[in-house]
Amino acid sequence: MSEQETSQSIRLPDPAKLVVSNSPHIRSGQTIHKVMFGVVAALLPACAAGIWFFGLAALNVLLLCTVSCVGFEELWNKAMKRPSTWKDGSAIITGLLLGMNLNAGIPWWVCIIGAFLAIILAKQLFGGLGYNPFNPALVARVGLLIGFPALMTTWNEPQGGKMMVDAVTTATPLSMAPGAAQVTDMLVGNTGGCLGETSAIALLIGGGILLALKLIKWEVPAAFIATVAVFTGIAHAANPHEYASPIVHVLSGGLLLGAFFMATDMVTSPMTRKGALIFGLGCGLITSLIRLWGNYPEGVSFSILLMNALTPLIDRMSMPKPFGYVAPEKGKVA
Amino acid sequence: MSEKPRKFKGGVHPNDSKALSASKAIQDAPLLDAYTVIMHQNIGAPPELLVKKGDAVKKGQLLAKAGGFVSVPLHSPTSGTVGAIDKCPGPTGIAVPAITINSDGEDEWGSLFEPISDWKNTAPADLKQRVWDAGIVGMGGAGFPSHVKLSPPEGKGIDTLILNGAECEPYLTADHRLMVEQPKDVVLGAAIIARILGLDSAVIGIEENKPDAIAELQKVAGEYNVRVQPLPVNYPQGAEKQLIYAITGREVPVGKLPMDVKCVVQNIASAVAVFEAVVKGIPSIERVTTVTGKPIVHPGNWRFRIGTPISKALELAGGINEQPAKLLLGGPMMGIAQSSLGVTVMKNTSGILLIARDEVSLYTSEPCIRCGRCVDACPMDILPATISQAVENKRFDWAEELNVMACIECGSCSYVCPSHRPLNQHFKWAKVEIQSKLRRRN
């Protein structure tokens, strides 16, 4: 046969170089790196809005928090003799979120303490990425709020586009008398508050990016925001002089930032869609309770942390029944 | 009765890469000098050897007879003499017994089975016996003997026969080409199987990305009361349980078989083999196989005889442009990686696939970030990430509680995982551990 001749010019695979491993043999190309940098991109509009309204001071805070978070992550890796992980992007997200949760006039050393709380206490001590039960940026925010209450509740006056290095203090809509807040100011971000949470439009753009890239479950922000709107709406209808309107509640404070960027943190929220709905509902309920009747004007951070603690339980409760599930005792098709 | 197919939960949409070979007509592979036929090509008992070294054999002659009810006979792929009866590399990496047939170049048939042209008036039991005698197995997957599938216990009340033309695995086009080129054989095979089951109709489920196959089959299907059901493109549409659900809306209970929801599912190639065994009297000695992948010079579809070494199949396809990362038997989602070119084509070899280095997943596993993509992708609605963590901690009891046994190993979860976790591998491990625990208990 002529096969002998042709086979000399035909190249065949070298069996010694073949990889043998389990199926599937192709992957979607999705990586942690891509997921995390998608989130970073979604955070940028709100960061930009913060810098526009609160000037270079805001940029300083964001940079300092991000660099400190990455620094603590790498220090920990060095100390524990682990491979570098900052490139996965999760420490950058934590840093940006931490900065967004601070006011532009915060002293530099508070940023560094916050980064330490977030990366070392809340994340690495639990085992690093994927193992932390609580959202690191929120642990830091609440830790700082309890440790330095005066510094953490001094808000700066927005100075649209002036790029001031120093900040001027003011009040936030949530601590104002009901009706005093201007909705248009809150939409664009021309109001006092943490540097990353004032501009509703920028946060909604970021939220849209997250949803479009399928980086978050829509159930969490939808349930969270809807619950707050309904709950505060009822309170407002019952007593408009005592309680601000639901529009103010939804647009002000950290609600949009929390609902889109922090409650949706994959590591600390439920994996199932049903669980995500329950989680968002719980966050909304606790936020409303704290805002209306609690000692703090703002409840988003506490509500998310409390629900973080319930995440394993919610995951267990919302476990789906498998396709073709057979109840163990009845022996019937469910 | 054209119904809208039901959509099963989950699934993934990998690039189907079928364009490489979908338009390539099936070619008959030329006769080789020798074939190495793997003895045990079916699930169940191995067949019993009937020949010895030096025996002269004809094409289609019995080499080994069924070793029990759940077993099928094995036939010679060509005429010649029996060479070594020894071990050869098997598809799972373990050496398996195989019979070498040295071709005499004549390719001369021995005595064929008596063709049954009037199958419409032949007793179903006789037709079923022919399916068994011809050595037909499920040619898409595990190689389960077809006659056993066609012998449901009394009282199951089988009411639906489904032919699986989904071919949802990326790259593979063998079933596609069979449906386009031999639509009448497919439909007749379906009609014969239906008669064996005491049914007068059948359904062929096909993913919508094969419009030419759907059109060709629809031309001939009506005459034999066979319905062609287009299905949405969603991997794993061709998984038995998902296919049954899409067509009938019935859920096969976990741990049960299609017959428990009154369904029988057969592969397209098996249906053609049934047609050939009954109407032409030819035993199962061939398999249409797709040889494809980016590194292949001329991807295409060939009709190989069983016992054809993979190296010869690759030569027919012009060899390779670049060293591949993986050589697979089957598709990229569920196929088995090979370490030898000496493995030979079996009755269930639907594809010989080379995966290039830039498309293979050679990632290190990173921590689960609980993103839930695997939960969304899982067609069985279990929690892959949670089960994987249980397995990592060797908590097989917990994995069992989390319904790992419902897993069909389709690989959708691993496919979408951004952390490249070995999810599918964990489940296979857990299932082995749980089954061996059950055996110890009994």
Interface residues (C-beta under 8 A of the other chain):
Chain A: M1 E3 T6 S7 I10 R11 L12 P13 D14 P15 K17 L18 V19 V20 S21 N22 S23 P24 H25 I26 R27 S28 Q30 T31 I32 K34 V35 D88 S90 G127 G128 L129 G130 Y131 K217 M266 V267 S269 P270 M271 T272 R273 A276 D315 M319 P320 K321 P322 F323 G324 Y325 V326 V333
Chain B: F8 K9 V12 P14 D33 G93 P170 K241 Y245 E251 V252 P253 V254 G255 K256 P295 V297 S311 L314 E315 G318 G319 I320 N321 Q323 P324 A325 K326 L327 L328 P332 M333 M334 G335 I336 A337 Q338 S339 S340 L341 L354 I355 E359 V360 S361 L362 Y363 E366 P367 C368 I369 R370 C371 G372 R373 V375 D376 P379 M380 D381 I382 L383 A385 T386 L402 N403 A406 E409 G411 S414 Y415 V416 C417 P418 S419 H420 P422 N424 Q425 K428
